[in-house]
Amino acid sequence: MTGPRPSRTMERLRRRVLAPLFDRLGYDLVPAAPDWSHRPTSPREVDFLLSSAAASLERDLAASGIATSEDVLERTRDFWTLIPTAPVRQRRGGSGFNGALQLYVAMRALAPRTVIESGVFRGLTTWVIRQACPAATIHCHDPDLSGLQYRDANATYSTADWSQADWSRLDPAATVAFFDDHVSQGRRVIEARRLGLTRLLFDDDAAGHRIHAHGGPAHPTIAMIEALRDRAEPIRWQRNGRAFEQPADDPLAREAAAGIARAHAFDDLHRATGYSPARLTYVALHPTRDTTLGSEGRAA
Ligand SMILES: C[S@@+](CC[C@H](N)C(=O)[O-])C[C@H]1O[C@@H](n2cnc3c(N)ncnc32)[C@H](O)[C@@H]1O
């Protein structure tokens, strides 16, 4: 199941009238069919796709320092069965197959009791997190929740920035924060560290030589923070005619770098699965000693 298909009449209207009109205006009008609605169906090809993806994910979990007793190939098979049932249809603007698979496997391995999600959009990643962690408490933050296609019955939702929320009852050691919110990743690292969190996942972690391909580039990204540890010249790029610069001596990047114990960018999985490249990065922070957490909180 991949949600309702566009009706034949609608599809005919799109092809014959709307798409040519949009084309003349410089836009592409395409059906919102998620990438996973296209898939191999012969058993040998399905096995090859799943075992290639699982091998890649196993390498990434090890390189991230995430110890797990999960059978990654089995979890990848589970995901293959689950993803066609996703209640969100999205072709653009959020995770596709590869990003959702990475998030599912990483969340299974990290097994948090609490998840903070910043950047919800239609709710696909909330649904993925719920499939991976059925008993977790999930806190969702996004200033615009008007496009939700999946609202988790047991999650909390807020349009306030996560940094403004009251986390006095949070147990940082049992929490994973997932940021897919187009906000400076350096800022998110510093905010997370203040709360004593040590396990973070970031989507859209683009390196300096790739960030020109991103809309609304939030910087410094984790890859930039790592690159700026030992260089003095700024990172510069342009997008839609606008020039951007990430200074090398940015105090925010320096503070974030000091808090990062380990960062690992997962393989994009495109070669393994053929789906659009994903960009998940795991970040382990140095534990903080002086957290101001309340009753359930404890300094890691
Ligand atoms: C790429 S989308 C998230 C996609 C979603 N995680 C998925 O893969 O399906 C980015 C979202 O970040 C949200 N956003 C923008 N500023 C934010 C902020 N300060 N805090 C949280 N979310 C924010 C946008 O409204 C948008 O819905």
The ligand as a Tripos MOL2 file, in Angstrom:
@<TRIPOS>MOLECULE
LIG
   27    29     1     0     0
SMALL
NO_CHARGES

@<TRIPOS>ATOM
      1 C1         13.1010   18.7040    5.4980 C.3       1 LIG1
      2 S1         11.6810   19.0870    6.4180 S.3       1 LIG1
      3 C2         11.5950   17.7370    7.5610 C.3       1 LIG1
      4 C3         11.3510   16.4530    6.8770 C.3       1 LIG1
      5 C4         10.9770   15.2720    7.7470 C.3       1 LIG1
      6 N1         11.9240   15.0600    8.8240 N.3       1 LIG1
      7 C5         10.9420   14.0540    6.8470 C.2       1 LIG1
      8 O1         12.0130   13.5480    6.4930 O.co2     1 LIG1
      9 O2          9.8550   13.6490    6.4460 O.co2     1 LIG1
     10 C6         12.2240   20.4220    7.3690 C.3       1 LIG1
     11 C7         11.2120   20.9300    8.3570 C.3       1 LIG1
     12 O3         11.8870   21.7790    9.2700 O.3       1 LIG1
     13 C8         10.9470   22.6940    9.7490 C.3       1 LIG1
     14 N2         11.5920   23.7680   10.4980 N.ar      1 LIG1
     15 C9         11.9970   25.0020   10.0940 C.ar      1 LIG1
     16 N3         12.5050   25.6770   11.1590 N.ar      1 LIG1
     17 C10        12.4290   24.8570   12.2410 C.ar      1 LIG1
     18 C11        12.7530   24.9820   13.6110 C.ar      1 LIG1
     19 N4         13.3020   26.0820   14.1150 N.pl3     1 LIG1
     20 N5         12.5050   23.9400   14.4300 N.ar      1 LIG1
     21 C12        11.9610   22.7890   13.9630 C.ar      1 LIG1
     22 N6         11.6150   22.6220   12.6660 N.ar      1 LIG1
     23 C13        11.8450   23.6380   11.8170 C.ar      1 LIG1
     24 C14        10.1860   23.0960    8.4980 C.3       1 LIG1
     25 O4          8.9290   23.6850    8.8280 O.3       1 LIG1
     26 C15        10.0630   21.7660    7.7770 C.3       1 LIG1
     27 O5          8.8400   21.1360    8.0610 O.3       1 LIG1
@<TRIPOS>BOND
     1     1     2 1
     2     2     3 1
     3     2    10 1
     4     3     4 1
     5     4     5 1
     6     5     6 1
     7     5     7 1
     8     7     8 2
     9     7     9 1
    10    10    11 1
    11    11    12 1
    12    11    26 1
    13    12    13 1
    14    13    14 1
    15    13    24 1
    16    14    15 ar
    17    14    23 ar
    18    15    16 ar
    19    16    17 ar
    20    17    18 ar
    21    17    23 ar
    22    18    19 1
    23    18    20 ar
    24    20    21 ar
    25    21    22 ar
    26    22    23 ar
    27    24    25 1
    28    24    26 1
    29    26    27 1
@<TRIPOS>SUBSTRUCTURE
     1 LIG1         1 GROUP 0 **** ****
